[in-house]
Amino acid sequence: MRLVNRLTGRSWRAPALVLLAAFLVGWLLIAVFEEPGADIRRPDEYIWYFLVSGTTTGYGDLYPESVGGRIGGVIIIVAGLTAGLVMFAELTLWMGRGRTMRANGQAQLHKKQHIVMIGYDRDGLRAIIGQLRADPEYAKTPVVTIFWPGELTGENPDPGLYDVVAFDDTAYERACLENARSAVVVGRSDDETVRVMLGVSAYLRRKDASVHLLAGVHDGGRRAEITEALGLVSPDIEPVDIDDPAVVAVAIRNPGVAAIYHNLASTLDSDGTLYRVDVPEDAGEWSRLDVAVFLLHRGSTLLAVGESHRPNASFRLTARLDERIKGGQSLAVVAPSRPDIPWHEL
């Protein structure tokens, strides 16, 4: 069986040798028997004749006229009909195997400046990619996902969106992890995320590569514990809430921003806490810039402006040109403690 596997693994060599021998013998016979001034004796013309005759196309623009030259032509044609067909069949099989291997996550990829998602969830991945594609800078950034055993059954269902790599000892190398711009680890549990991130960091250190690392956190109640564990692996790892694709996409596009979402979501953050402040109905009216500066002087940061006092009021982070804030609206403010704003001093 080892002998059979070795022979079949190199089955392209025999037809290649036959074609090479036919090329040399045909050239020798044509060079010896054809007239000295015949075009077919020129190397460039003979190569053209070999390709046309070996593939049985037969344009008829070149042909041998001597008996010896015609024998050489017959050898070329027979070699093309036999060994040439075998070579084309091997090439077709090789291309088919390559496509199948890539669809099943077994192929070696060749990517640079791509996104690597370690941990496969099709719906979540499609949502994250949709958010990324909305940014022109990331509209064409390739995405590669490494999936755990059993996560992907069959071939890649979205070959136009991302490439897949099956997780094994060579997965990081085949996914070109060291060439990625960002890598997101999403374990099936937060503890698994920490363990996998340890392996990712070790691999990147061996490759002397610098990659933006994000760790997807499932359990918000253990965020502080998981963040501390990830910090022991590497201080550059950012935890991110994996349940919100928009947050993950923002964190991928903007390294370091994930910490802002973490701080806003955590009441244990030492920098301050997010508070909602309702502007009294009769307080007055000011520009948003004046209100922001007024709060900054008192140790608070204006984050967003709400449209009303309603509990479900819509808050807007970005400011509009010449935007005004007036009584009856609400403010989202980050402060060390709940701010008591002296509206009459504004």
N, C-alpha and C positions, 0 to 999 in steps of 0.2 A: 504493500500500500504506500510506503514511503517512496518507492521508486516510481509508482504511477503518479503520485502527487507531484514529484519533482519534474517528471516529464510533461505533465499537463500544465504545470506552472510556467514552463518555458516553451510552450507549444508554438510561440511566434518565431522562435529562432530557426527552426528547420525551413519553413517557407521563405524566411528572409535570406538564408544561405542559398536556397535554390534560385531566388531572384537575382542575387548578386552573381552567382555562377553564370546564369543566363545572360546577364548584362556583359560580363567579361568575355564569354565565348562568342556571343553575337558580335561584339565589337571587334574581336580578333578576326573572325571570318569575314566580316564586311571590310575591315581594313586591308586584309590580304587579297581578297578576290575582286573587290569592286575597282572600277577604273580610278586612276590617281586623282582626277579632277572632280569626282562625284561629290555632290553636296552631302550625301549621307555619311561620308567619311569624316566630316568635320565634327568635333566633339559636341558642340552645342546642338547641331542638327541631329546627331545620333541619339543624344539624350531625349530630344523631342520625339524621334521615331520610336525609341524604346518605350516611352510612356504611352504614346498613342497606340502602338501595336500591342503592348502588354495588357492594356485595358480593352483591347479589341474594338477600339473606336474606329480606327481605319479611315483617316481622312484621305489617304492616297496622294498627299502632296510629296511624300518621300517613300521610296521603295527600292529594294535591291534588284539589280538586273542580272547579276551573275548567279550561277548555280550555287557556289559556295556562300554568297551573300544571302540567297534565299533560304539556304539551310539555317543560317544564323537567324533569319527572320522567323522561321518556323519554331526554332528553339525559344525565341522570345515570346511568341504567341502562346505556345503550349505552357511555358512557365507562368505566363500571366493568367491563363485559364485555370491553372491548378493552384500553384503556390500563391498567386495574387489574390484569388478568391478566398483562400484560407486566411491570408493576412487581413483582408477587409472584414471577414467574419470575426476574427479575433479583435480587431479594432472596435467593431460594433458591440461585441460582448463586453469589452473593457469600458466603453462609454456607458453601457447599460448598468454595469456593476458600480461605476462611479456615481451615477444618478441615484441608484438604489441606496448605496452607502450614505450618500449625503442626506437623502430623505429619512433614513433610519438613524441618523446621528452617529455613524461610524467613520465618516470621512475626515481627513485632515483639511481644515479650513485655512484660508490665507486672508486674514483681515487685519486692518489697522484703524486706529481711532474709532472703534466701534463700542457698542454697549454690550456687556455680558450680564445676563440674568442667570444666576445659579439657583435653580428651583423653578419648576414649571407649573404654572397655572394658566391655562389658555385664556380664560376670560379676563383675568387680571392683567396678563401680558398684553393682550390686544388693547385693553383700555389704556395702559401706560404708553404703548406705542402711538395710539391715537393722540394722546396729549403731547407727546414729543414731536410728532409730525406737524403739529400746529405752529411750531417755532421754525421759521425758515432756516435757521442754522442747523437744525436737526432733522430737516425734512428728508434728507437722503442718508442719514447716519445708519449704517448697518447694525442690526441687533442679532445677537447669538444667545440662545438659551441652553443651559446645561440641565438636563432633566434627570431626576432620580429614577432608579429601576421601577417600572410599573406605572410611572406618571404619563408616559406617552405610548399608546398602543398603536402599532402600525406606522404609517409614514407621516411626515410633517403635514398637518392639515392646512397650514398657512405659509407655503414656501415663498410667497411674494412679500411677506411681512418680516420673517425672521428665519434664521438657520438654527438647526437643532444639533446638539452634541450629547451623546449618551454618557452618563457619569461612570468613569472608571479611573484607573491610575493615570491614563493619558488624556483625560478630558480637558484639563486646563491648557495643556500644550496644543491639543487639536482645536480648541476654541481661541487660540492666540491670546490668552488672558494677559500676557505681559505687554501686548501691544494695544490693549483697550484704553479708552479714555475714562470709562467708569465701569464698575462692577457692582452688582446688587446681589447680595446673598439672602435668599428667602428659604430658610429651613422649614420643615414641617412642624417644628416647634421652636421656641426662642432658644432653648438649650442647644438644639441642633444647629441653629444659626451661628451661635458662638463657636461650636466645635468646627464647623465648616470654615468659618472666617479665620480660625487659627491655621488651618491648612492652606487657605488662600494667601494669607500673609507670609507664611513660610515659603510658599512657591515663588511669590514675587520677590522676596529677599534673595532667594537663590538666583533669580534672573536679574537682580539689581534693577528692578523696574518700579516705577512710580505710577500707581493707578488710583484714581478716586474711588474709595470704597464706601459702600452704603450697606447697612445691615437692616433688613426688614424686621420690625418688631410687631408681634401679634398681640401680646398681652400688655395693655397699658398699665395694669396694676403692678407689673414687674419691671416697668421701664427703667427705674433708677438702678435696680439690681443688674439688669441686662446691660445697661450703659456702662456700669462700673466694670463688668466682666469684659466687655468689648474694649474698654480703655486699657485693660491689662494686656490684651492682644496687641493693640496698636493705638496710640493716641489720635491717629488720623482717621479712624473709622467713625462714620456718622450713623447713628440710629435714625430710622425713619419709619413712620406709621405705614405699614404695607397695605392696610385695608383701604387706603384712599389713593387711587391711581394718580389723581391730580397732584397730590403732595409728593409722591414718588417722582413724578416727571419733573416737577419744579426742583427737587433735590438733585436729580441727575444733571439738569441743565445748569444749576447754580451751586457748585461745591461750597459747603459751609452754611447754606440757607436752612438745611434740615434742623439745625440747632434752634432756629427761631421758632419753628413749629413745635419743637420739643419744649422750649421754654414757655411758650404760650399755653401748651396743654398741661404743664406741670405746675401744681401749686407749691412745689418744693423749691422752685427756682429762686435763688438768692437775689437776683437783679430786680425783681418786682413781680407784681401780679396784675392780671388784666381785670379792670373794673369798668362797669357801665355807669355813666353819669348822665342823668337827665337834665337838660337845660331848662330852667323854669320858663313858664309860658311868657312871662312879662320881663324876662331878663334883658332883652335888647337884640341887637343884630351886629355881627362883626364879620370880617373876612376870615377865612379858614387859616390863613397865614398868621394873622394877629392872635388867634386863639392858640395855635400851635406854639408860638413864641412865648405867649403868656404862661402856658403850662410848663414849658421847658425851664423857665426861670424859677419855677416852684418844684422842680425835680420830677415832673411827670412828662410822659410822651403821648401825644395824640396819635392814635393808631387808625381809627376809622370814625366815620360820621354816619349816624343813623337818621332815617327820614322822619321818625316820630317817637313817641313814648311807648308805642305798642310793644308787647313782649316779643312779637315776631317781626319787628321792624327790620327792614333791609339795611345793612351797614355797607358803606362804600369805603374801600381803602384808598383808592387813587383820588387825587383832588382834581376838580375841574377848574378851568381858567376863571379867575374872579369869583370863585365859589364863596357863598355867604353862609354863615351859621347863625341861627336865630332861635329864639325861645320856642319850645315845643319839640325840638329835636333831641337826639341822644348822642353821646360820645363814648367811644371805646378808648380807654386811657390805661396805659401801663404805668404803675406807680408802686413805691414801696409799701404804701398803705392806702386805704380808701381816701381819695383826695376830697378836701372841703374847699371848693372853689369860690373865692369872693367875686361873684359876678359884677358887683358894683364897682370893683377896681379895674375891670377890663376896659 
